[in-house]
Amino acid sequence: MNRALRWAVLGPVLALVLAGCDSNTAASSAATPASAPAATTGSTAASGDPYDHRHMAFGSPTAVVSNERHTGPFAAGNSLSMEAALKPLDPAPVKEIRLDITHKIIEIAPGVKYSAWTFGDMVPGPVVRAKVGDRIRFVMSNRSDEAMPGPRVTTAPMMHSMDFHSAMVAPNDKYRSIAPGQTISFEFTANYPGVFMYHCGTPMVLEHIASGMYGMMIVEPRGGYPTKVDREYAVVQSEFYTKLDPEKRKVDGAPLYVLDGDRVRSKAPTYTVFNGRYNGMVDQPLPAKPLEKVRLFVLNVGPSNTSSFHVVGTIFDRVWIDGNPDNQFRGMQTVLLGSSSGAIVEFIIPEAGGYAMVDHHFANASQGAVGIIDAGTAPGTDPEHHNIPATGAPTDPVALQGKLHFEQKCLACHTIGGGDRMGPDVLGVTQRRDEAWLARWLKAPEQMIQTDPIAKEMLGKYKVPMPNQGLSDNEVKEYLAYFKWADANVKAEGKRQPQPAAEGATLPPSQTRSAVPMPASPVPAPAQGASGHSGHK
């Protein structure tokens, strides 16, 4: 076929093909502008980069501020979780969220009433859950001037705002401060997966976060997580900086605590807690079962210190730093989180037991950053007691010393109201035995086992002989003072430690200690001889 004939045959065909290509291209361009988000995960994958900005949504209507005074629920929206156990992802592509601001009194530890500022009337605020591509429609009313239940001893009403770390917006527009009685609303699209912080951004931000204005937002990948789990929980670590109210006000008979400005600026918290409460997840453990896979969404809001998050008794199979599966580590023991850093950790519960969650910076754990995952602990047993005291610290200084001795030397085998361990529960011991018997037992238990019928009976029951701790007469008196204090004040509730005590019998939990100082060593006498060494005579 000559060239002229070939073009005569193929020309019209090529023209139709090219016309069709041009038509498809034009239609595609009209349907998907360069700035529009991808409609499906497939179009994102086709670009070769799931973070291609051409498939993200930027720009949103200007925030609206009004004088509307909302009087309904402080927190609303199907995508909110109010507890550590998380609700499943709401499938709606648009998430309607309300988080109103209140000033109220919260209890951050037993008997410690604190003047807090809140989102959604709780500390931390509710967990928000969405996925990449979801549209977030947020509304917030500043209700800090409303009278909350209880005495009016909270901080005066003031300006507040909202800062979502999960959003990509102009902060001067969306994160502007609003006055008491005002309402702000704005929108944004979640473009990146992660575990993000939200908080008040009104100056001074440090004080607003330290007063309770923070929470977690989870953004899942478009296609969900690559692994399946049996349980999902949120763990938010934060710091409180407290001092007694200078005006000596009280709430329900308990002293009021307020923000300590000096402590907060020097990064010296009085409490470091999970989910807003000292030892809160010890009192109410997170349930699980053996061989289940658990996913924890962990956020350290600070505002100033780091967290070394660890779960005793297991290993993190997967860790996604900042909650993004693209940032994956395997087989980790501890996750280091700076202020406002988050992570997702997944792990297997290997067998029945109690698994302590702790900040392995144990100064923080001693201030309350402890929780328990309860996977069916055996009746009458406790989880390993990582910085969990037997009781609060007695106000009586002699009993306090006895408590410190007890927790150093005895807590592994005995409890105060927590049931028997290797030895008997000590609560009530001063009512069962007289003081002279107890003093002899503490001083020389190995001799008592040889001659005393009660000591022999205990050895037959518990099988393990009581070791001689080499106690001085003064230490014995301190032990006895602690036991008497416990029998007079501890109100045993269940088997978990620490057990509560009568109002006013204990120091604040932030003053609980677990060690006694070494006694001062005598200064040696000056050596004989000019050289300073003793000589032979």
C-alpha positions as CSV (number, residue, x, y, z in Angstrom):
1,M,0.0,0.0,0.0
2,N,1.5,3.4,-1.0
3,R,1.9,6.3,1.4
4,A,-1.1,8.2,0.0
5,L,-3.4,5.3,0.3
6,R,-2.3,4.5,3.9
7,W,-3.1,8.1,5.0
8,A,-6.4,8.0,3.2
9,V,-7.4,4.9,5.2
10,L,-5.7,5.7,8.6
11,G,-6.2,9.5,8.7
12,P,-9.8,9.5,9.7
13,V,-9.3,6.8,12.3
14,L,-6.4,8.7,14.0
15,A,-8.5,11.9,13.9
16,L,-11.3,10.1,15.8
17,V,-8.9,8.7,18.4
18,L,-7.2,12.0,19.0
19,A,-10.5,13.7,19.2
20,G,-11.7,11.2,21.8
21,C,-8.5,11.7,23.8
22,D,-8.9,15.5,23.8
23,S,-12.5,15.1,24.9
24,N,-11.6,12.8,27.8
25,T,-8.8,15.1,28.9
26,A,-11.1,18.1,28.8
27,A,-13.8,16.3,30.8
28,S,-11.3,15.1,33.3
29,S,-9.9,18.6,33.8
30,A,-13.3,20.1,34.2
31,A,-14.3,17.4,36.8
32,T,-11.1,17.6,38.8
33,P,-9.4,21.0,39.2
34,A,-5.8,21.0,40.2
35,S,-6.7,22.2,43.7
36,A,-9.5,19.7,44.4
37,P,-8.9,16.7,46.7
38,A,-8.8,13.3,45.2
39,A,-12.1,11.5,45.2
40,T,-10.7,8.0,45.9
41,T,-7.6,6.4,47.3
42,G,-7.0,5.1,43.8
43,S,-6.4,8.5,42.3
44,T,-4.0,9.3,45.1
45,A,-2.1,6.1,44.6
46,A,-1.9,6.7,40.8
47,S,0.1,9.9,41.6
48,G,2.7,7.7,43.3
49,D,2.6,9.9,46.5
50,P,-0.3,9.6,49.0
51,Y,0.9,13.1,50.3
52,D,0.7,14.8,46.9
53,H,-0.7,18.2,47.7
54,R,-2.7,18.2,44.5
55,H,-5.0,15.7,46.2
56,M,-5.4,17.6,49.4
57,A,-8.0,20.2,50.3
58,F,-6.9,23.7,51.2
59,G,-8.9,26.8,51.8
60,S,-12.2,27.1,53.7
61,P,-14.8,29.7,54.5
62,T,-13.7,32.5,56.8
63,A,-14.4,31.7,60.5
64,V,-17.6,33.2,61.8
65,V,-17.8,34.8,65.3
66,S,-21.2,35.7,66.7
67,N,-22.8,36.7,70.0
68,E,-24.9,33.5,70.0
69,R,-25.1,32.1,73.5
70,H,-25.4,28.3,73.3
71,T,-27.3,26.7,76.2
72,G,-27.3,23.1,75.1
73,P,-24.7,20.3,75.7
74,F,-21.2,21.4,76.2
75,A,-19.9,18.6,73.8
76,A,-21.8,17.2,70.8
77,G,-21.0,15.2,67.7
78,N,-21.1,11.5,66.6
79,S,-17.3,11.5,66.2
80,L,-16.6,12.3,69.9
81,S,-15.5,9.7,72.5
82,M,-15.9,10.7,76.2
83,E,-14.1,7.7,77.7
84,A,-10.7,6.0,77.2
85,A,-12.5,3.2,75.3
86,L,-12.9,4.7,71.8
87,K,-16.0,4.6,69.7
88,P,-15.7,3.3,66.1
89,L,-15.1,5.8,63.3
90,D,-18.3,7.6,62.3
91,P,-18.6,7.0,58.5
92,A,-20.1,10.4,57.7
93,P,-17.8,12.4,55.5
94,V,-18.6,15.6,57.3
95,K,-18.0,15.7,61.1
96,E,-20.2,18.1,63.1
97,I,-18.4,18.9,66.3
98,R,-19.2,21.2,69.3
99,L,-16.8,21.7,72.2
100,D,-17.8,24.5,74.5
101,I,-15.6,26.2,77.1
102,T,-16.3,26.1,80.8
103,H,-14.5,27.0,84.0
104,K,-15.2,24.4,86.7
105,I,-13.8,22.5,89.7
106,I,-12.4,19.1,88.9
107,E,-10.8,16.5,91.1
108,I,-7.4,15.6,89.8
109,A,-6.5,13.3,92.8
110,P,-8.4,12.0,95.8
111,G,-9.4,15.1,97.7
112,V,-7.6,17.5,95.4
113,K,-10.1,20.0,94.0
114,Y,-8.6,22.1,91.2
115,S,-9.8,25.2,89.4
116,A,-9.7,24.1,85.7
117,W,-10.6,25.4,82.3
118,T,-12.1,22.9,79.9
119,F,-13.2,22.0,76.4
120,G,-16.5,20.1,76.4
121,D,-16.7,20.5,80.2
122,M,-14.1,17.8,80.8
123,V,-10.3,17.4,81.2
124,P,-9.0,16.2,78.9
125,G,-11.6,17.2,76.3
126,P,-13.4,14.5,74.3
127,V,-11.4,12.6,71.7
128,V,-12.3,13.6,68.1
129,R,-12.1,10.8,65.5
130,A,-12.0,11.3,61.7
131,K,-10.2,10.1,58.6
132,V,-8.2,11.7,55.9
133,G,-10.5,13.6,53.6
134,D,-13.2,14.2,56.1
135,R,-14.6,17.7,56.5
136,I,-14.6,19.0,60.1
137,R,-17.3,21.6,60.9
138,F,-16.4,22.9,64.3
139,V,-18.3,25.2,66.6
140,M,-17.4,26.5,70.1
141,S,-19.1,28.8,72.6
142,N,-17.1,30.5,75.3
143,R,-19.2,29.7,78.4
144,S,-16.6,30.6,81.0
145,D,-19.0,33.1,82.5
146,E,-21.7,30.5,83.3
147,A,-22.2,29.4,86.8
148,M,-21.3,25.7,87.0
149,P,-22.6,23.3,89.7
150,G,-20.9,23.8,93.1
151,P,-19.3,26.9,94.8
152,R,-18.3,29.8,92.6
153,V,-14.6,29.6,93.3
154,T,-13.3,29.2,89.8
155,T,-11.2,31.7,87.8
156,A,-12.9,34.8,86.4
157,P,-14.3,34.5,82.8
158,M,-11.8,35.2,80.1
159,M,-10.9,35.0,76.4
160,H,-10.2,31.5,74.9
161,S,-9.6,29.9,71.5
162,M,-9.1,26.5,69.7
163,D,-6.0,25.3,68.0
164,F,-6.2,22.0,66.1
165,H,-2.8,20.5,65.2
166,S,-4.6,18.3,62.6
167,A,-5.8,21.3,60.6
168,M,-4.1,23.3,57.8
169,V,-5.6,26.7,58.1
170,A,-4.8,30.4,58.7
171,P,-4.4,30.6,62.5
172,N,-5.1,34.3,62.7
173,D,-8.6,33.5,61.2
174,K,-9.6,30.1,62.7
175,Y,-7.8,30.2,66.0
176,R,-8.8,33.7,67.0
177,S,-9.8,34.3,70.7
178,I,-13.4,34.8,71.6
179,A,-14.9,36.5,74.6
180,P,-17.3,35.0,77.2
181,G,-20.7,34.8,75.5
182,Q,-19.3,34.6,72.0
183,T,-19.4,31.6,69.6
184,I,-16.9,30.8,66.8
185,S,-17.4,28.3,63.9
186,F,-15.0,27.2,61.2
187,E,-14.2,24.3,58.8
188,F,-11.2,22.4,57.7
189,T,-10.4,19.1,55.9
190,A,-8.1,16.5,57.5
191,N,-5.2,16.0,55.1
192,Y,-2.8,13.9,57.1
193,P,-3.3,10.9,59.3
194,G,-2.1,11.0,62.9
195,V,-2.7,11.4,66.6
196,F,-2.9,15.2,67.0
197,M,-3.3,17.5,69.9
198,Y,-5.9,20.3,70.2
199,H,-5.6,23.1,72.8
200,C,-6.4,26.6,73.6
201,G,-4.0,29.0,71.9
202,T,-4.9,32.2,73.8
203,P,-1.9,33.9,75.6
204,M,-0.5,32.8,77.8
205,V,-0.8,29.4,76.2
206,L,1.3,27.7,78.9
207,E,-1.3,28.6,81.6
208,H,-4.3,27.6,79.4
209,I,-2.9,24.2,78.7
210,A,-1.8,23.6,82.3
211,S,-5.3,24.6,83.4
212,G,-6.9,21.7,81.4
213,M,-7.6,23.1,77.9
214,Y,-6.4,20.2,75.7
215,G,-7.5,17.0,74.0
216,M,-6.7,14.4,71.3
217,M,-7.9,14.2,67.7
218,I,-7.3,11.0,65.7
219,V,-7.2,11.1,62.0
220,E,-7.2,7.7,60.3
221,P,-5.6,7.0,56.9
222,R,-8.1,7.1,54.0
223,G,-8.2,3.3,53.7
224,G,-8.0,2.7,57.5
225,Y,-5.2,1.1,59.5
226,P,-3.2,-1.8,57.9
227,T,-3.7,-4.0,61.0
228,K,-6.7,-5.3,62.9
229,V,-7.0,-5.1,66.7
230,D,-9.4,-6.2,69.4
231,R,-9.3,-3.1,71.7
232,E,-8.7,0.6,71.1
233,Y,-8.0,3.1,73.9
234,A,-6.9,6.7,74.2
235,V,-4.2,7.7,76.7
236,V,-3.6,11.4,77.2
237,Q,-0.6,12.4,79.5
238,S,-0.5,15.8,81.0
239,E,0.9,17.8,83.9
240,F,-0.8,19.8,86.6
241,Y,1.0,22.6,88.6
242,T,-1.0,23.1,91.8
243,K,-0.8,25.1,95.0
244,L,-3.3,25.8,97.8
245,D,-5.6,28.7,97.1
246,P,-4.0,31.8,98.6
247,E,-7.5,32.9,99.7
248,K,-7.9,29.5,101.6
249,R,-11.3,28.8,99.9
250,K,-12.8,25.3,100.1
251,V,-15.0,23.1,97.9
252,D,-17.3,20.6,99.7
253,G,-15.1,21.0,102.8
254,A,-11.8,20.2,100.9
255,P,-9.2,22.9,100.2
256,L,-9.2,24.5,96.8
257,Y,-6.1,24.2,94.6
258,V,-5.2,26.7,91.9
259,L,-2.5,27.0,89.2
260,D,1.0,27.7,90.6
261,G,2.5,30.2,88.2
262,D,6.0,29.7,89.5
263,R,5.9,25.9,89.2
264,V,4.5,26.0,85.7
265,R,7.2,28.3,84.4
266,S,10.0,26.2,86.0
267,K,8.5,22.9,84.6
268,A,8.0,21.4,88.1
269,P,4.6,19.7,88.1
270,T,2.9,18.5,91.2
271,Y,1.0,15.8,89.2
272,T,1.7,14.0,85.9
273,V,-1.3,12.0,85.0
274,F,-3.1,9.8,82.4
275,N,-6.5,11.0,81.2
276,G,-6.7,13.8,83.7
277,R,-6.5,12.0,87.0
278,Y,-3.8,10.8,89.4
279,N,-3.7,7.0,89.2
280,G,-7.1,7.2,87.4
281,M,-6.6,4.1,85.3
282,V,-5.4,2.2,88.3
283,D,-8.7,2.8,90.0
284,Q,-10.5,2.0,86.7
285,P,-8.3,-0.3,84.7
286,L,-8.7,-0.8,80.9
287,P,-10.1,-4.3,80.3
288,A,-8.5,-6.8,77.9
289,K,-8.2,-10.5,77.5
290,P,-5.2,-12.9,77.0
291,L,-3.9,-13.0,73.3
292,E,-6.0,-10.0,72.3
293,K,-4.3,-7.3,70.3
294,V,-4.5,-3.8,71.8
295,R,-4.1,-0.5,70.1
296,L,-3.3,2.6,72.2
297,F,-3.6,6.1,70.9
298,V,-1.1,7.9,73.1
299,L,-0.6,11.7,73.3
300,N,1.7,13.7,75.6
301,V,0.3,17.2,75.8
302,G,2.9,18.4,78.3
303,P,2.7,21.3,78.4
304,S,6.5,21.2,79.1
305,N,7.9,17.7,79.9
306,T,8.6,14.6,77.9
307,S,7.1,11.1,78.3
308,S,8.7,7.7,78.0
309,F,5.6,5.6,77.5
310,H,6.0,1.9,78.4
311,V,3.7,-1.1,79.1
312,V,5.1,-3.5,81.6
313,G,5.0,-7.1,80.5
314,T,4.7,-6.8,76.7
315,I,6.6,-5.3,73.7
316,F,5.1,-2.9,71.2
317,D,4.7,-4.9,68.0
318,R,4.2,-1.8,66.0
319,V,4.7,1.9,66.8
320,W,3.5,4.6,64.5
321,I,5.2,7.8,65.4
322,D,2.7,10.7,65.5
323,G,0.0,8.1,64.7
324,N,0.9,7.8,61.0
325,P,1.4,4.2,59.8
326,D,4.1,5.5,57.4
327,N,6.3,6.3,60.4
328,Q,6.6,2.7,61.6
329,F,8.9,1.0,64.1
330,R,8.8,-2.7,65.2
331,G,9.5,-4.4,68.5
332,M,9.9,-1.3,70.7
333,Q,10.0,-1.2,74.5
334,T,9.4,2.5,75.1
335,V,8.2,5.4,73.1
336,L,9.7,8.9,73.7
337,L,7.1,11.7,73.2
338,G,7.9,15.3,73.5
339,S,5.2,17.9,74.4
340,S,2.3,17.6,71.8
341,S,3.8,14.4,70.3
342,G,1.6,11.4,69.7
343,A,1.9,7.8,68.7
344,I,-0.1,4.6,68.1
345,V,1.3,1.5,69.8
346,E,0.0,-2.0,69.2
347,F,0.8,-5.1,71.2
348,I,-0.4,-8.5,72.2
349,I,-1.5,-9.4,75.7
350,P,0.6,-12.5,76.2
351,E,-1.4,-14.1,79.1
352,A,-3.8,-13.3,82.0
353,G,-2.4,-10.6,84.3
354,G,-2.3,-7.0,85.1
355,Y,-0.1,-4.9,82.8
356,A,1.0,-1.5,84.1
357,M,1.2,1.5,81.7
358,V,3.8,3.9,83.0
359,D,5.8,6.9,82.0
360,H,9.2,5.2,82.4
361,H,10.6,8.6,83.5
362,F,9.6,7.4,86.9
363,A,9.5,10.8,88.5
364,N,6.4,11.3,86.4
365,A,5.0,7.9,87.2
366,S,5.4,8.7,90.9
367,Q,3.2,11.7,90.3
368,G,0.3,9.6,88.9
369,A,1.3,8.7,85.3
370,V,0.3,5.0,85.9
371,G,-2.5,2.9,84.6
372,I,-3.4,-0.8,84.4
373,I,-4.6,-3.0,81.5
374,D,-6.5,-5.7,83.3
375,A,-6.4,-9.0,81.4
376,G,-7.9,-11.2,84.1
377,T,-5.7,-10.9,87.1
378,A,-6.1,-13.9,89.5
379,P,-8.4,-13.3,92.4
380,G,-6.6,-11.7,95.4
381,T,-3.6,-10.5,93.4
382,D,-2.5,-7.1,92.4
383,P,-0.8,-6.0,89.2
384,E,2.9,-5.2,89.6
385,H,3.0,-2.1,91.8
386,H,5.0,0.4,89.7
387,N,5.1,3.4,91.9
388,I,1.7,2.6,93.4
389,P,1.8,3.3,97.1
390,A,0.0,1.2,99.8
391,T,-1.8,4.3,101.1
392,G,-1.6,8.0,101.0
393,A,1.1,9.7,103.0
394,P,0.0,10.1,106.7
395,T,0.0,13.6,108.1
396,D,1.6,12.2,111.2
397,P,5.4,12.4,110.6
398,V,6.2,9.3,112.7
399,A,3.5,7.2,110.8
400,L,4.9,8.7,107.5
401,Q,8.3,7.3,108.3
402,G,6.7,3.9,109.0
403,K,5.0,4.0,105.7
404,L,8.2,4.7,103.8
405,H,9.9,1.8,105.6
406,F,7.0,-0.5,104.9
407,E,7.0,0.4,101.1
408,Q,10.7,-0.1,100.9
409,K,10.9,-3.5,102.7
410,C,7.4,-5.0,102.9
411,L,5.2,-4.0,100.0
412,A,6.2,-6.9,97.8
413,C,4.8,-9.4,100.4
414,H,2.1,-7.5,102.2
415,T,-0.6,-4.9,101.5
416,I,-2.7,-2.5,103.5
417,G,-6.2,-3.5,102.7
418,G,-5.3,-5.1,99.3
419,G,-5.6,-8.8,100.4
420,D,-2.9,-11.4,101.2
421,R,0.2,-11.7,99.0
422,M,3.1,-13.9,100.1
423,G,2.2,-12.8,103.6
424,P,-0.9,-11.5,105.3
425,D,-2.8,-8.3,104.6
426,V,-1.6,-5.9,107.4
427,L,-4.7,-3.8,107.7
428,G,-6.3,-4.4,111.1
429,V,-3.1,-6.0,112.6
430,T,-3.1,-3.7,115.7
431,Q,-6.6,-5.0,116.4
432,R,-5.6,-8.6,116.0
433,R,-2.3,-8.5,118.0
434,D,-1.1,-6.4,120.9
435,E,1.7,-3.9,120.6
436,A,4.3,-5.9,122.6
437,W,3.7,-9.0,120.3
438,L,4.1,-6.9,117.2
439,A,7.3,-5.2,118.5
440,R,8.9,-8.7,119.1
441,W,7.7,-9.9,115.7
442,L,9.2,-7.0,113.9
443,K,12.5,-7.1,115.8
444,A,13.2,-10.9,115.7
445,P,10.8,-12.9,113.6
446,E,13.1,-15.9,113.2
447,Q,13.1,-16.3,117.1
448,M,9.3,-16.0,117.3
449,I,8.9,-18.8,114.7
450,Q,10.8,-21.1,117.0
451,T,8.6,-20.5,120.2
452,D,5.5,-18.6,119.4
453,P,2.3,-20.6,118.4
454,I,0.9,-17.7,116.4
455,A,4.1,-17.3,114.5
456,K,4.2,-21.0,113.8
457,E,0.6,-21.0,112.6
458,M,1.4,-18.1,110.1
459,L,4.5,-20.0,108.8
460,G,2.3,-23.1,108.2
461,K,-0.3,-21.0,106.2
462,Y,2.0,-18.8,104.2
463,K,5.0,-21.2,103.9
464,V,7.6,-18.3,103.6
465,P,9.3,-17.3,106.8
466,M,9.4,-13.6,107.7
467,P,12.9,-12.3,107.2
468,N,14.7,-10.3,109.8
469,Q,15.0,-6.7,108.5
470,G,17.5,-5.6,111.2
471,L,15.1,-2.9,112.4
472,S,16.2,-0.5,115.1
473,D,14.0,0.1,118.1
474,N,13.0,3.5,116.6
475,E,12.1,2.0,113.3
476,V,9.9,-0.6,115.1
477,K,8.1,2.4,116.7
478,E,7.6,4.0,113.3
479,Y,6.2,0.8,111.8
480,L,3.7,0.5,114.7
481,A,2.7,4.1,114.3
482,Y,1.9,3.5,110.6
483,F,-0.1,0.3,111.4
484,K,-2.1,2.2,114.0
485,W,-2.7,5.1,111.6
486,A,-3.9,2.7,108.9
487,D,-6.2,0.9,111.2
488,A,-7.7,4.1,112.4
489,N,-8.0,5.9,109.0
490,V,-7.9,3.5,105.9
491,K,-11.2,2.8,104.3
492,A,-10.6,-0.4,102.4
493,E,-12.3,-0.5,99.0
494,G,-11.7,-3.6,97.0
495,K,-8.3,-5.1,96.5
496,R,-6.4,-2.4,94.6
497,Q,-3.8,-0.1,96.0
498,P,-3.6,2.6,97.3
499,Q,-6.5,2.4,99.6
500,P,-8.3,5.7,100.5
501,A,-8.0,7.2,104.0
502,A,-10.1,9.4,106.2
503,E,-10.4,13.1,105.1
504,G,-7.5,15.1,106.5
505,A,-5.4,12.0,107.5
506,T,-3.2,12.1,104.5
507,L,-1.0,14.7,102.7
508,P,-1.9,15.5,99.1
509,P,-1.0,12.7,96.7
510,S,1.7,14.9,95.1
511,Q,3.5,14.6,98.5
512,T,3.5,10.8,98.6
513,R,7.1,9.6,98.9
514,S,8.5,6.1,98.8
515,A,12.0,6.3,100.2
516,V,13.7,7.3,103.4
517,P,17.1,9.0,103.4
518,M,20.3,7.3,104.4
519,P,21.3,8.2,108.0
520,A,24.1,10.6,108.2
521,S,27.5,8.8,108.5
522,P,29.7,10.0,111.4
523,V,32.7,12.0,110.2
524,P,35.9,10.0,110.8
525,A,38.4,11.3,113.3
526,P,41.5,12.9,111.8
527,A,44.2,10.3,111.1
528,Q,47.4,10.3,113.3
529,G,50.8,11.2,111.9
530,A,52.1,14.0,109.7
531,S,51.2,12.2,106.5
532,G,47.6,11.7,107.5
533,H,48.0,7.9,107.7
534,S,47.8,6.1,110.9
535,G,51.1,4.6,112.0
536,H,52.0,1.4,113.9
537,K,52.9,1.7,117.5
